[in-house]
């Protein structure tokens, strides 16, 4: 039994390949059905967005599963599997689980911390589970991953800070003006940086963009692109008084906006807050402007400073999310181990109850004169003996399973209580349990042999004591 | 009385601890720290509620007749509003700044011993309403002050280009200014109502309007100062830092009116 992921994303594959592999919503149901009919793949979730296509699967055999999934993807893009392989990643167990959680919380995205991906993960999971393609393992896994993704969004500020200079300008503007809608921007210079910043500003909600350039035609071109208004160079000082935010990035050698010009504009706008962002080198705006009241002047170094601060902040937040993921992985492992031990406990309890009821039967035969009330009392007390005897073993089985993440103990305990594999299977609701663990090993082993084998295994794994142990499915 | 004294002392300690934690959280955000601070704040809130209810029970009247109660009620209101605002509107760091003020009031209240004066000539509902409205307006002005301080802090960061974590968490200047403006918009009519009710109360109990007393005079002046703020703010829009400073000055007026002027007044004693 293995949990695995096969996929490609923006880091491993170019867009030509991603678009060929990607799976549209229309095809999804058919594909999920197709997977359901195979015996190789037991559970599957297909996550396909513009930046990634990933197949999360539970498979019986890792090699067959990997071959099957890689072939599926290479068939989709009509390439030989070997040609596709360099662009693929295949992860098993805990790294597959961690990968999914990173994806859900936006750590694996192009823009770290973006929130859209969480909805896409949720949809992928719901579609698969509606189609009946998931089982207990992936259900629990995706629930956990979506939970982690939500926590990352609500408990950290990852994804709320800018990491590029042009976007840092927008973030600064937001820190002064709040919502940018309804504010006016004047872009001085029509170069590459101006375009980039104007792009960010217009996607941040700014509707009125004025563009001034020494060559009027260039200003017109850029204005057309963003639905802005081109301003002739002579009207610069008028436009300055109208704008709330000024972005300047001309190639001029000297100052384009002197202190006198800016202070005139400040007066004309009745000292309302005025933000000037100078991304040109050499600088366009006279530095002494920053001394004016209600004027906020930033140059390229200041923006770099914002970016550095934001990157540090993101790093801190990403660490917090990583810790959340580690916890969630551990919880998932504990859940798996618990599931493993549940049938054993049920079987042990059933055996206890069976013994008690057979004792009651023989008692009834030997003492036929007992009244209903006396029988009731005896039943209660014998049941209590069974329960008290089993309480500690059951508790310890649970704890040992969680602490060691192992299935080995299940066999030892089953033998200890004289339970057969058949008994266990009767009490296990989930088909994945014991599929591997019990069948692979030879039958007909004595208890002594089993304990010896178990001890040897414990001796071989020194890690069992030192660090947290994961369930075998996740190793 | 002894038990409520003990409760107050403990709540002051809790309040101080919570404030320290909130400060740590403002500098180095940690969820655990933030949660602990919130729990402590809640304890303070419960304690203050307990004291207020206790005083309601023992005196048999709404606890607004001594300056001790009035200040307790004021800090209780600030705490309540801060927690509600923090929960529903997610204005980051408001909890820290508002409680710095609330804490100052509680400490002053608990240890300054100015407020043992009981108001004479109780006259039922009108007086209660008068005092309640005054407290509400003071609470609103307190929040205007808190937001103004947050504005000035954020403005300092923006001007000095200090991109620290507090800068990242503080809201934008425009938001802070709007919050301050709205707080005053709430406090302004309450203060007017309080003044009118006070005048009516004077007429009812003493048979004449009390205009020449220092307290009504100072309060009218204060009310006009806030009126000037509102006019300027409405005319020029948000964001002139001069107006924010003026707002801070208005609040010092509130404090002076609250603490100092009262001692010269015939009818307000320490308030």
Interface residues (C-beta under 8 A of the other chain):
Chain A: X155 X157 X161 X172 X174 X175 X176 X177 X178 X179 X270 X271 X272 X273 X290 X293 X294 X296 X298 X302 X305 X306 X308 X309 X310 X313
Chain B: X31 X154 X158 X159 X161 X163 X164 X165 X167 X168 X171 X172 X173 X174 X175 X178 X236 X237 X238 X239 X240 X241 X242
